[in-house]
Structure formats: C-alpha cells, structure tokens
C-alpha cells in the first residue's frame, strides 16, 4: 500500500538515506569495493555494497476480462487462496508442470476441478496425465475467448469451438522473469527459473553483492521478502566492519568451554 511505502521512505530519510526515483540501466563492478550504477538520464551512483531487490515480472495468460476478477474470483496461489475454492467449480488455467501441480494442490479443497490450457499444448508427461485421470480432472485445450458474469458473479468461461464451462473460482499459473537483468550483468549465479541464488546471509555468488525478495528462490511472500531484506542488511553491515576491528572466530572447543564457564557461573548464583 502507498501509505506503508510512504512511511518506510520517510523513515529512511530520517536516517539520512538518499532516495532516488530512477531506472538503473546497467551496473558495473569496478572492484570488490566499488560498484557503479548508470541511471536513465545519464546519472551515476557508486557504492561499496550492492543489494538487489528488483523482484520479478508476471506473465499473465491471454484471457479477456481476467484482470477484472483478479483477487476476487481469480487467484495465482492455491496455498494462499485455496480455501476460497472449497466445494466450488474450479478451473486451473495453464499448462505443464505448473498447471498440474496447482490442480493437485487444490484437491484438498475441492474435487470439481478442470484444467484449461487456453489453446496451448498441454505439455503433460505420462505421470501428469495419470494423476489427473486418477482424480477425474478433465483437460480442455480450446482457447478461452471470454468470461461470463451474471448479476456481478462469475458464471462461466467462453471458449472458441466448444460449449461454455460453468465456473465459480479460477486459478491460473503465471510465467515470471526477473524485472531487469542487473544480476545477469554482474554474473550472479541463477537457478533454472532465473532467480538469483544466495546463501544463508543473502550473499550472491558475486562478492559483496546481496539479494532479497522475490528475485531469490522460494515462496513469494511479503513477510519473507522483508525478513530477507533485514538479513541482507545485517550481513552488509557486518561486511563493512574493518577486519582489524573484528574478533577472531571461536573454535568449536572454545565455544564449548565458554558455554561451560557461563553455566558454572550461573549455577554459582543459585542458592
């Protein structure tokens, strides 16, 4: 929400953060301690550390009217919104593994499910077909040409070349790709879906480059993105502490000894 983002930006300003509303065209790593961003319009910004929180862009299926019911009767996450389909006629729009996985997940809420590929090749393996058949989930391949409403309620899908299909809830799988190619420009390791791979500190494969949010693998949840950003911020701050100001890491034996001493000290305080 705009109000929440506004509060966050105001807090940043109170702590001396410079906010730049601009588009980064390219990034270059000049050294381990020097990154340079080129902005649209010719501006340049330099920094010692870089956090990528660029997110991803969604690719929606070409279904006229789908955008008008998104979030109400059309959803993308069976884990978040599957309850809305309880006992209802539900259609999954998509193809391949994504569509089949979504349909199978929804069977915990409803058994009245149909998969529609919207004119595309289903791209189903024998395993996918067997699982759908065993659960009585039909597949419709004809293109969807429209969504029919009655008194403001979702009623059916209209197809090119077949009868309409009654529906109460729609779930659709979406394609995704990184919002920009900054990670690729830097040479960050990415998975098969284009997400930037990070370690437990949210550090990427490129030294002093960190990443958080939907651009990294895993569930795409706001609370997870915020937590990841916090972990990355902690890691960045620790990386900026000069080496001469850091303590030598404790060995496993030293940690056990320290823990034993602390326990003994605690016991000595007890009556």
Secondary structure, DSSP 8 states (H G I E B T S, - for coil): -HHHHHHHHHHHHHTT-------EEEEEEEETTEEEEEETTS-EEEES-EEE---EEEE----TTHHHHBTTTEES-HHHHGGGGTTS-EEEE--HHHHHHHHHHHTTT-S-EEEE-TTS-----HHHHHHHHHTT-EEE-S-EEEEEEETTEEEEEEESSS--EE-SEEEE--EEEESSSHHHHHT--B-TTS-B---TT-B-SSTTEEE-GGGBSS---HHHHHHHHHHHHHHHHHHHS-GGGS-----HHHHHHHHHHHHHHHHHH--
